[in-house]
């Protein structure tokens, strides 16, 4: 019996010579390595995205729903030396909208919102027509109005907290305090000068918002706000009121264009008052003009006139050119230098140096000034601060005008000796007079209260020279002087008048600047007060008649406010003032 074979049920496909594939060994290894490299690249990419670059991806994800809300910092307060409020920030609200969502409001809702915001519907539609995702509808809205708007739940309309600056003393301190803009940044005055200290730093708070801007969850504060620092000025509100009210009265009484006044503590250099007229209300600035905004006492210059004569006399005394009682021949009241003639308002004969200041003789002052070289006179003017900014840190400070001595002609030296051909600001002039009140030291001025020891001044003149000058200044307010109206009942005061033509278009016009600068009390100087009246047209234009009375009222009230004891019998002072030449 033959062997019976088992029938094959199937064939392997690799047994077919047609289907067999012969791969080289290196190719299979290459494919395997490529697959492994691709896998490793995916792992590396996943590690990079999930570990190394996680912050970026998280930030992108958070940006879809997380929002940082700015938390406004409260601007620092501005107070006077006694802590009385001059500027303070009050909470307000900003109404803003997501235009795309807010446009879904009905006509009635728009009318309601516009009415609450004191706007018309057309104006509201204009704001909501923006293609941006955010727009301000109205800023500086009162919290009460904002609450009524929030209760209506207008679609797409939201609100945030902000602050509005309020000035309790209004126009009285406007030029020194200044004001801020709607973004709470200083634009004028102390608000601008101390911007970095007052502003503070805003904080932030993270919240989750839906696509319509509604807050779903408050996650918490990420950066707390830092409120601005308070600024305590040297200003005394009571003295400021005196200066402001008396300046206003003087400008109105003399039908003048403008005026300025400043009160300085002679011992410390602190500015106790600084007033200007015209002024403005910083709480309502809808109808402002440039003239109202100008801080004339700091930014405007003028030819000071005879208030410069005491400096000329002080230099001559200091250099030993003259003595207190040296006789100067001022007859016949005129002096010709080249082609120009200098005249006195009233002719005088022989006068002592003290009487030259008392009578305000241009001829006598010129003869004194021409006794020393121009360089010495220029150096003296420079040493008391003329021709350079007073360095208050106040916006708009000016240098004034003091030409180099090498270019002076004899007539120019002569006219500058009595205040023509030189330009100063009222602050520069008042600061220069601190040398008379502080025994020859020029004091630095300060807008802020000085809590430590008073600063030292720069020595310009000797105490003995200043003692003699104070006698001359007191003589100027006696009945025989040019400013008896500047006297103060109960106090010995001294000062000097100034009356000068204004320059318009490079030539002198028939317009005047009247001024008076003085110190009080003479026995122990505490105050330096300067008053300037621009273009008086009420019938009088001399400094003694126009600015002298304002000086008297300001000084009298300020000395009583500071508790300075009288140094002259009140009855005698009043009687002698009544006999003065008015």
C-alpha positions in Angstrom: 0.0 0.0 0.0 1.4 3.3 -1.0 1.9 6.2 1.3 -1.0 8.6 1.3 -0.1 12.3 1.4 -2.1 14.8 3.3 -3.5 17.4 1.1 -2.2 20.9 1.8 -5.0 23.2 3.0 -3.1 26.5 2.1 0.1 28.3 1.2 2.1 31.0 2.9 2.1 34.2 0.7 5.9 34.5 1.3 6.4 31.2 -0.4 5.3 32.7 -3.6 8.3 34.0 -5.5 6.2 36.9 -6.8 5.2 38.1 -3.4 8.6 37.8 -1.7 10.3 41.2 -1.0 13.9 41.4 -0.2 14.8 44.5 1.9 18.3 45.6 2.6 19.2 45.7 6.3 20.2 49.4 6.4 16.9 50.6 5.0 14.9 48.9 7.6 17.1 50.3 10.3 16.7 53.8 8.8 12.9 53.6 8.8 13.0 52.5 12.4 15.3 55.3 13.5 13.0 57.9 11.7 10.0 56.6 13.5 11.8 56.7 16.8 13.1 60.3 16.1 9.6 61.4 15.2 8.3 59.9 18.5 11.1 61.7 20.5 10.3 65.0 18.7 6.7 64.7 19.8 7.8 63.9 23.3 10.2 66.9 23.3 7.5 69.2 21.9 5.0 68.1 24.5 7.6 68.7 27.2 8.4 72.1 25.9 4.7 73.1 25.7 3.7 71.6 29.0 6.7 72.4 31.1 9.1 75.0 29.6 6.6 77.2 27.7 3.7 76.6 30.1 3.5 80.3 31.2 3.0 81.5 27.6 0.2 79.1 26.9 -1.4 79.7 30.3 -1.3 83.4 29.5 -3.0 82.9 26.2 -5.6 80.7 27.8 -6.2 83.2 30.6 -6.5 86.0 28.2 -9.8 84.4 27.0 -11.5 85.0 30.3 -9.2 86.7 32.9 -9.0 90.4 33.1 -6.9 92.8 35.3 -9.0 95.6 36.6 -7.0 98.7 37.5 -7.5 99.9 41.1 -7.0 103.6 41.2 -4.7 105.1 43.7 -5.9 108.2 45.6 -3.9 111.3 44.8 -2.1 112.8 47.8 -3.7 115.8 49.5 -2.3 119.3 49.4 -2.6 121.1 52.7 -1.4 124.4 54.1 1.1 124.7 56.9 -1.7 124.3 59.5 -3.2 121.2 57.8 -6.1 123.0 56.2 -7.2 121.3 53.0 -6.3 122.9 49.7 -6.8 120.0 47.3 -8.3 116.6 47.9 -9.5 113.7 45.7 -13.1 112.5 46.0 -14.4 109.1 44.7 -16.2 109.3 41.3 -17.1 106.7 38.7 -16.3 106.2 35.0 -19.0 104.9 32.8 -17.7 102.8 29.9 -19.2 100.4 27.4 -18.5 97.5 25.1 -19.9 99.1 21.9 -21.0 95.9 20.2 -23.1 94.9 23.3 -24.3 98.4 24.1 -25.8 98.8 20.7 -28.4 96.2 21.6 -30.1 98.7 23.9 -33.6 99.7 23.0 -34.4 103.3 22.1 -36.0 103.8 25.5 -32.9 102.5 27.3 -30.7 104.8 25.3 -32.9 107.8 26.2 -32.8 106.8 29.9 -29.0 106.4 29.9 -28.5 109.7 28.0 -30.7 111.5 30.5 -28.9 110.1 33.5 -25.5 111.2 32.0 -26.8 114.6 31.0 -26.2 113.8 27.3 -28.3 113.7 24.2 -29.0 110.5 22.4 -27.1 111.5 19.3 -23.9 112.1 21.4 -24.4 108.7 23.1 -24.9 107.0 19.7 -21.7 108.6 18.5 -19.7 107.0 21.4 -21.3 103.6 20.9 -20.6 103.6 17.1 -16.9 102.8 17.9 -15.6 99.6 16.4 -13.4 99.1 19.4 -14.1 96.7 22.2 -14.0 99.5 24.8 -15.0 103.1 24.9 -15.5 105.7 27.6 -19.1 107.0 27.7 -18.5 109.6 30.4 -16.0 110.2 33.1 -16.2 111.9 36.5 -19.7 110.7 37.2 -21.0 111.1 40.7 -21.5 107.9 42.7 -25.2 108.5 43.1 -25.7 108.8 39.3 -23.5 105.7 38.8 -25.7 103.7 41.2 -28.8 104.7 39.3 -27.2 103.6 36.0 -26.1 100.3 37.6 -29.6 99.6 38.8 -31.0 99.8 35.2 -28.6 97.0 34.0 -28.1 98.6 30.6 -26.5 95.9 28.3 -22.8 96.4 27.6 -22.6 99.4 30.0 -20.1 99.1 32.9 -18.4 101.4 35.5 -15.1 101.7 37.3 -14.0 103.7 40.3 -11.8 106.8 39.8 -11.2 110.1 41.6 -11.9 113.8 41.0 -9.8 116.6 42.4 -11.7 119.1 44.6 -10.2 122.5 45.7 -12.0 123.8 48.8 -10.3 127.3 48.6 -11.2 127.8 45.0 -9.9 130.9 43.2 -8.1 132.1 46.3 -5.2 129.6 45.9 -5.7 128.6 42.3 -2.4 130.0 41.0 -0.2 128.3 43.6 -2.1 125.0 44.0 -2.9 124.6 40.3 -5.2 121.8 39.0 -5.2 118.3 37.5 -6.7 116.9 34.3 -9.4 114.3 33.9 -6.7 111.6 34.1 -5.7 112.9 37.6 -2.4 114.2 36.4 -1.1 117.7 37.4 -1.4 120.4 34.8 -0.6 123.6 36.7 1.0 124.9 39.9 1.9 122.6 42.8 -0.2 119.8 41.3 2.3 119.8 38.4 5.5 120.7 40.3 4.9 117.8 42.8 3.3 115.4 40.3 5.6 112.4 41.2 4.9 112.7 44.9 1.2 113.3 44.7 0.3 110.7 42.0 0.8 107.4 43.7 0.7 104.1 41.9 -2.4 102.3 40.7 -3.1 98.7 41.8 -4.8 95.9 40.0 -7.3 93.1 40.7 -7.8 89.9 38.7 -11.4 88.8 37.7 -13.0 86.3 35.4 -15.3 87.9 32.9 -17.7 86.5 30.3 -17.9 87.6 26.7 -20.2 90.5 27.6 -17.8 91.9 30.2 -19.8 90.8 33.2 -17.7 89.7 36.2 -18.2 86.1 36.9 -15.6 85.6 39.7 -13.3 87.9 41.6 -10.0 86.1 42.0 -8.4 88.7 44.2 -5.9 91.6 44.3 -2.6 91.0 42.6 -1.1 94.5 43.2 -2.4 96.8 45.9 -2.6 100.5 45.1 -0.2 102.9 46.7 -1.8 106.3 47.5 0.1 109.4 46.7 2.0 111.3 49.4 0.5 114.5 50.9 2.2 117.8 50.3 2.2 120.3 53.1 2.8 123.8 51.7 4.3 126.7 53.6 1.2 128.6 52.7 -0.9 130.0 55.5 -4.6 130.1 54.4 -5.4 133.1 56.6 -2.6 135.2 55.3 -3.4 133.9 51.8 -6.9 135.2 52.1 -5.6 138.6 53.3 -3.2 138.9 50.3 -5.8 137.7 47.8 -8.7 140.0 49.1 -6.5 143.1 49.4 -4.9 142.5 46.0 -8.3 142.1 44.4 -9.5 145.3 46.1 -6.4 147.2 44.9 -6.8 146.1 41.3 -10.5 147.0 41.3 -10.0 150.4 43.1 -7.4 151.5 40.7 -9.2 150.1 37.6 -6.0 148.0 36.9 -5.4 145.3 34.4 -3.9 142.8 36.8 -1.8 142.4 40.0 0.2 140.1 42.2 1.2 139.9 45.8 3.6 137.7 47.8 4.3 137.3 51.5 7.6 135.6 52.6 8.7 134.6 56.1 11.9 136.6 56.4 13.4 134.1 58.9 12.9 130.9 56.9 12.2 131.9 53.3 8.8 130.1 53.3 6.2 131.6 51.0 3.2 132.3 53.3 1.0 133.7 50.6 1.1 134.2 46.8 -1.9 135.7 45.0 -2.7 136.9 41.5 -5.6 138.8 40.0 -7.4 138.0 37.7 -7.8 134.4 38.8 -10.1 131.4 38.1 -12.0 128.7 39.9 -10.1 125.3 39.5 -13.3 123.5 40.3 -15.0 124.9 37.2 -12.7 125.6 34.3 -15.2 125.7 31.4 -14.5 129.3 30.4 -10.8 129.9 31.1 -8.5 132.3 29.3 -4.7 132.5 29.2 -4.7 135.7 31.2 -6.6 134.0 34.1 -4.2 131.0 34.2 -0.9 133.0 34.3 0.8 133.0 37.7 2.0 136.6 37.1 4.1 136.7 40.3 6.3 134.0 39.0 6.0 133.9 35.2 5.8 137.6 34.3 8.6 140.1 34.3 8.5 143.9 34.5 10.8 146.8 34.9 10.7 147.4 38.7 11.5 151.1 38.9 12.6 152.7 42.2 12.3 149.6 44.3 15.8 148.9 43.0 17.3 152.1 44.6 18.0 150.5 48.0 20.3 147.9 46.4 22.3 150.7 44.7 22.6 152.5 48.1 23.6 149.3 49.9 26.4 148.6 47.4 27.8 152.1 47.8 27.7 151.8 51.6 29.3 148.4 51.5 32.1 149.5 49.2 32.7 152.6 51.3 31.9 155.0 48.5 29.4 156.9 50.6 28.1 157.1 54.2 24.6 157.2 55.6 24.8 161.0 55.8 26.9 161.8 52.7 25.5 164.8 50.9 24.5 164.3 47.3 23.6 167.4 45.2 20.4 166.6 43.3 19.8 170.1 42.0 18.2 171.2 39.7 16.4 167.8 39.5 17.9 166.9 36.1 21.1 165.2 35.0 22.2 164.8 31.4 24.3 161.8 30.4 25.2 161.9 26.7 22.1 162.6 24.8 19.7 161.5 27.5 18.4 163.4 30.5 17.4 161.9 33.8 14.8 163.8 35.9 13.2 163.6 39.3 9.5 163.6 39.7 10.0 166.5 42.1 13.2 168.6 42.0 15.4 168.4 45.1 18.5 170.2 46.2 21.2 168.7 48.5 20.1 165.4 50.0 21.8 162.8 52.2 22.1 159.3 50.9 19.3 158.3 53.3 17.1 161.1 51.9 17.9 160.1 48.3 16.1 156.8 49.2 13.4 158.5 51.2 12.6 161.0 48.5 13.3 158.5 45.7 15.6 160.8 43.7 16.7 159.4 40.3 19.4 162.0 40.0 20.8 161.2 43.5 20.7 157.4 42.8 22.5 157.9 39.5 25.3 159.9 41.0 25.8 157.2 43.6 25.8 154.4 41.0 28.3 156.1 38.7 30.8 156.1 41.6 31.7 152.4 41.1 32.5 150.2 38.0 29.7 148.5 36.1 31.1 145.1 37.0 30.6 145.7 40.7 27.0 146.7 40.2 26.3 143.7 37.9 27.8 141.3 40.5 25.6 142.8 43.2 22.5 142.4 41.1 23.5 138.9 40.3 24.2 138.1 44.0 20.7 139.0 45.1 19.1 136.7 42.4 18.3 139.0 39.5 18.8 137.4 36.1 18.3 133.9 37.4 15.3 131.7 38.2 14.4 131.6 42.0 14.6 127.8 41.9 11.2 127.1 43.5 10.7 124.1 41.3 7.5 125.9 40.2 6.4 125.6 36.5 7.0 128.7 34.4 9.7 130.3 36.6 11.6 133.0 34.6 15.1 134.3 34.8 14.2 137.9 34.2 16.7 140.1 32.2 20.1 141.3 33.4 22.4 142.2 30.5 26.2 141.5 30.8 28.1 144.4 32.4 30.6 144.5 29.5 27.9 145.9 27.2 26.7 148.6 29.6 26.9 152.2 28.5 27.0 154.9 31.2 23.3 155.8 30.6 22.4 152.1 31.0 24.2 151.8 34.3 22.4 155.0 35.4 18.9 153.8 34.6 19.5 150.3 36.0 20.4 151.9 39.3 16.8 153.1 39.7 15.1 150.1 38.1 14.9 150.7 34.3 16.7 148.5 31.7 16.4 145.5 34.0 13.4 143.1 34.2 12.4 141.0 37.2 9.5 138.9 38.5 7.7 139.8 41.6 9.0 136.6 43.3 12.6 137.6 42.4 12.1 141.1 43.8 10.6 139.9 47.1 13.4 137.3 47.5 16.0 140.0 46.9 14.5 142.1 49.8 15.2 139.2 52.2 18.8 140.6 52.4 17.4 143.7 54.1 15.3 141.6 56.5 17.9 139.0 57.3 21.0 141.1 58.0 22.5 140.8 54.5 21.8 137.2 53.8 19.8 136.2 50.7 17.4 133.5 51.7 16.3 130.5 49.6 12.6 130.4 49.1 10.4 127.4 49.8 6.9 126.4 48.7 6.7 123.7 51.3 6.7 124.0 55.1 10.1 123.8 56.7 9.9 121.5 59.8 13.7 121.4 60.5 16.1 124.2 61.3 15.7 127.1 58.9 18.2 127.1 56.0 21.2 129.4 55.9 21.2 132.3 53.4 24.0 133.5 51.3 25.9 136.5 52.6 25.7 139.5 50.3 25.9 142.5 52.6 27.2 143.1 56.1 24.8 143.4 59.0 25.9 147.0 59.6 25.0 148.0 56.1 21.6 146.4 56.4 21.0 148.2 59.7 21.5 151.5 57.9 19.3 150.4 55.0 16.4 149.5 57.2 16.5 153.0 58.7 16.3 154.4 55.1 13.4 152.0 54.2 11.5 153.1 57.3 12.1 156.8 56.4 10.5 156.1 53.0 7.1 155.4 54.7 7.2 158.4 56.9 5.1 161.5 56.0 8.2 163.0 54.3 8.7 159.9 52.2 7.0 158.5 49.1 4.8 155.9 50.8 3.1 157.1 54.0 0.0 155.1 52.9 2.1 151.9 53.5 2.3 152.5 57.2 0.8 150.0 59.6 -0.8 151.0 62.9 1.1 149.6 65.8 4.1 148.4 63.8 7.2 149.9 62.4 7.5 149.0 58.8 9.8 150.0 55.9 9.9 149.6 52.2 10.3 151.2 48.8 7.9 152.3 46.1 8.3 151.6 42.4 6.7 153.2 39.4 7.8 152.3 35.9 6.6 152.6 32.4 5.7 149.4 30.5 7.5 148.4 27.4 5.3 147.5 24.4 6.8 146.7 21.0 10.2 147.6 22.2 9.3 151.2 23.3 8.0 152.7 26.5 4.3 153.2 26.5 2.2 155.5 28.7 1.2 152.6 30.9 2.6 152.0 34.3 3.5 149.2 36.7 3.2 150.3 40.3 4.8 148.4 43.1 5.8 148.4 46.7 8.2 146.0 48.5 8.7 146.2 52.2 9.7 144.5 55.5 8.0 144.4 58.9 8.5 144.9 61.7 11.6 147.0 61.3 12.8 146.3 64.9 12.9 142.5 64.2 11.9 141.7 60.6 9.5 138.8 60.2 7.9 139.4 56.8 8.8 140.5 53.4 5.8 141.6 51.3 5.7 142.6 47.7 2.7 144.0 45.8 2.5 144.8 42.1 -0.4 146.5 40.2 -0.3 146.3 36.5 -1.7 149.3 34.4 -3.6 151.3 37.1 -5.9 153.7 35.3 -8.0 155.0 38.2 -6.4 158.4 38.5 -3.3 157.4 40.5 -0.3 155.4 39.2 2.5 155.9 41.8 3.6 152.9 43.8 3.0 154.6 47.1 -0.6 155.5 46.2 -1.6 152.3 44.4 0.4 149.4 46.0 1.2 151.0 49.3 -2.3 150.7 50.9 -2.5 147.0 49.9 0.9 146.4 51.5 -0.3 148.1 54.7 -3.5 145.9 55.0 -1.7 142.7 54.1 1.2 143.3 56.6 -1.1 144.4 59.4 -3.3 141.4 59.2 -0.4 139.0 58.6 1.5 140.2 61.7 -1.5 139.9 63.9 -2.3 136.4 62.5 1.3 135.3 63.3 1.0 136.8 66.8 3.9 139.3 66.3 3.7 141.9 69.1 3.4 145.5 68.0 6.7 147.5 68.2 5.1 151.0 67.9 2.4 152.8 69.8 -0.8 152.4 67.9 -2.1 155.9 68.7 1.1 157.7 67.6 1.3 155.6 64.4 -2.3 156.4 63.5 -1.9 160.1 64.2 1.3 160.4 62.2 -0.2 158.4 59.3 -3.1 160.9 59.2 -0.6 163.8 58.8 1.1 162.1 55.9 1.1 163.4 52.4 -1.6 161.5 50.7 
